[in-house]
Amino acid sequence: MSALRAVIPTAMLLMVTSGCPSPAPQQFDAVNQATLDTASGAITYGRERAFPSAPRDQFIGCVRASPLRYNGPDGAEIIVADANAVHGLSPLSGETLWTVIPSAPEAEDPYIVSTPLILGDRLFVLYHTTDRPAGVAPGAHRHNLYDVRRRHLVSAIDLAGRRVDPDFPPVELGAIATDVDGHPVPFLSNNNLGRAQVDHAVAAGQALGNLYLSFGNARDLQPWHGWVFEVSLDAWQAQGSAAAQTSWLVTTPEANCGASGVSGSTSRVCGGGLWAPSGQLIVPNGDSYDIVLAPGNGQLDLLRNDFANTLMRVGPGLDFDTGCDAAACADVQPDDPAIACSESCQNLFIPRLLPGQGFPDPGDGACDDETSLFECWRKLDYIGGSTPVYVALSDGPNLLVYPTKDGHVYLIDADHLGTLYDRAKAADTCGAPGDKCLWSWAGMIVTQPALTERGGRPLVLVPTFVADNTHDAGVVAFAITNDADGPRLERIWEYPAGGTDEARSLFRKHPGRIALARHGADAVEFGWIVDTSDAHRRLHAIDIQSGAGVLKVDLLGKGYRFTQPLVIGDTVYLPSCSADEGPSFVEAYRLTVSSE
């Protein structure tokens, strides 16, 4: 185990905010060098800026996707997708080596939000298209996320050839579902947005496997649902784009979603968007696999096949059977599902409180008169937005660890989703008397936890944020224990330390996701995460064993929420967007390691 021995501040950052609440102005030191006591002695860690030397407009659009590593014929490249195109960068200088614009129909431009997938020398990218202004060259216009979305496509880029891959012509996604009353429920291009990373799995008998592509809306505007599509790479390559889409699933097959274009964020009608940028969880299962979906806010009604605010487990083909006991769920109430029904479900997790736990309290009394957790969530637009992580205990059951917007972490039996072992608080509810939550809809967690181990036990790291001036936020570490009472979540540490001014000032906005990496001769494990708060835009390196901050590096740009830094050796790469629509660039920092 390593211990933080000394911290050497080398820079100051004055707290100045824009559009984000802040306490009285304070100064917090950046930390560009620190010394840890390790097994082989004292190690000093520092940082150097690899590139660039100043902010720049490297890409027209915003880089919302996490950077990826490609080991090409000429060595390593950093693959970056901004809204307009895919780019290959030098890992040494950050300079753009090449750019490929994904295929789009005439007079339309691609718009990329989700993180693509690298398989060998191919990059599979999900995007929608929007109208290109007359007289503008392809890829030259800075579009808006809310421009009309004409269609949703998935295509392939030949990374070695630096071109659109002719073996995989673009596939346009589409489907028409039916509700229980027989009414059509179409996949509407302009009411869907693909935020989730492109996921992949291979089942027995397949050579290339399947892609999974999921959608919510850009905002909670009706009608919206959660959709996921399965695309067979084998069929796509052998038979063309018309054969590629093999299945789909909709989380809330309802034709009547109320008035079109009206917000449904707190109505619990339709919805169930698959919002999580971290995508769906894919778990190997023998010679096949399971897919765990996490639909967000909306309508939960088992009798109408509506599964918002849950976890759903499906397999190849995306067929869904709740595995719930029919008798226990015969009269289930959407606003207050019976515990007996929830506990009976094999493939469906319905969130619930444990004995003695209360509703979220945003400080304004919003839930004081409610008698149901789901009705409280409805008012706060909570649940969903995150991806669980799978944990296989050596001395107990297989588990899912699922963090939700309400600031809690659920410990669920991965083989029988109706079994809930624990529900632990990671962050207090945003808002307090006299300190209104700035973004009540945002919740306190949108992420996929990072999984490592500490003392032989699984350790789960959960980034949190709180848009008020009262409550702590940052990264919370939970160990998973197992005893006669079953698996439990044990809170180990918080970063920044709980109850401090930093804990109440940092992580006021959605942060990035954690990237784990080991550094130095003793392979000390760091967690790298970007805080996008207006006043504290920093890259943080956390000693995973102790929870102590090692480095706190001022960014040149703003970073970008939800993205995961890329770590290659001792260099950390991350995107920065000047605004949500761009321009943007990639910045990189090099860790220095020296022995005393």
Stockholm file with secondary structure:
# STOCKHOLM 1.0

chainA/1-596         MSALRAVIPTAMLLMVTSGCPSPAPQQFDAVNQATLDTASGAITYGRERAFPSAPRDQFIGCVRASPLRYNGPDGAEIIVADANAVHGLSPLSGETLWTVIPSAPEAEDPYIVSTPLILGDRLFVLYHTTDRPAGVAPGAHRHNLYDVRRRHLVSAIDLAGRRVDPDFPPVELGAIATDVDGHPVPFLSNNNLGRAQVDHAVAAGQALGNLYLSFGNARDLQPWHGWVFEVSLDAWQAQGSAAAQTSWLVTTPEANCGASGVSGSTSRVCGGGLWAPSGQLIVPNGDSYDIVLAPGNGQLDLLRNDFANTLMRVGPGLDFDTGCDAAACADVQPDDPAIACSESCQNLFIPRLLPGQGFPDPGDGACDDETSLFECWRKLDYIGGSTPVYVALSDGPNLLVYPTKDGHVYLIDADHLGTLYDRAKAADTCGAPGDKCLWSWAGMIVTQPALTERGGRPLVLVPTFVADNTHDAGVVAFAITNDADGPRLERIWEYPAGGTDEARSLFRKHPGRIALARHGADAVEFGWIVDTSDAHRRLHAIDIQSGAGVLKVDLLGKGYRFTQPLVIGDTVYLPSCSADEGPSFVEAYRLTVSSE
#=GR chainA/1-596 SS CCEEEEEEEEEEEECCCSSSCCCSCCEEEEEEEEEEEETTEEEEEEEEEEECSSCCCCBSSCCCSCCEEEEETTEEEEEEECSSCEEEECTTTCCEEEEECCCCCTTEEEECCSCCEEETTEEEEEEEEEECCTTCCTTCSCCCTTSCCCEEEEEEEETTTTEECTTSCCEECCCEEECTTSCEEECCGGGCBCCSCCEEECCTTCSSCEEEEEEBCSSSBSSCBCEEEEEEHHHHHHHCGGGTEEEEEESSCCSCCSSTTSBCTTTCSSBCCCCCTTCCEEEEETTEEEEEECCCSBCEEGGGTEETTSEEEECTTCCCCCCCCTTTTTTCCTTSCCHHHHHHCSSEECCCCCTTCCCCCCSSCTTTTCCCHHHHHHHHTCSCSCCCEEEECTTSCEEEEEECTTSEEEEEESSSTTCEEEEEESSCCSCBTTBCCTTGGGCSCCSCCEEEEETTEEEEEEECCCSSSSSCCSEEEEEEEEETTEEEEEEEEEESCTTSTTTTTSCCSCCCCCEEEEETTTTEEEEEEEECCTTCCEEEEEETTTCCEEEEEECSSCCCTTCCCEEETTEEEEEEESSTTCCEEEEEEEEEEEEC
#=GC SS_cons         CCEEEEEEEEEEEECCCSSSCCCSCCEEEEEEEEEEEETTEEEEEEEEEEECSSCCCCBSSCCCSCCEEEEETTEEEEEEECSSCEEEECTTTCCEEEEECCCCCTTEEEECCSCCEEETTEEEEEEEEEECCTTCCTTCSCCCTTSCCCEEEEEEEETTTTEECTTSCCEECCCEEECTTSCEEECCGGGCBCCSCCEEECCTTCSSCEEEEEEBCSSSBSSCBCEEEEEEHHHHHHHCGGGTEEEEEESSCCSCCSSTTSBCTTTCSSBCCCCCTTCCEEEEETTEEEEEECCCSBCEEGGGTEETTSEEEECTTCCCCCCCCTTTTTTCCTTSCCHHHHHHCSSEECCCCCTTCCCCCCSSCTTTTCCCHHHHHHHHTCSCSCCCEEEECTTSCEEEEEECTTSEEEEEESSSTTCEEEEEESSCCSCBTTBCCTTGGGCSCCSCCEEEEETTEEEEEEECCCSSSSSCCSEEEEEEEEETTEEEEEEEEEESCTTSTTTTTSCCSCCCCCEEEEETTTTEEEEEEEECCTTCCEEEEEETTTCCEEEEEECSSCCCTTCCCEEETTEEEEEEESSTTCCEEEEEEEEEEEEC
//
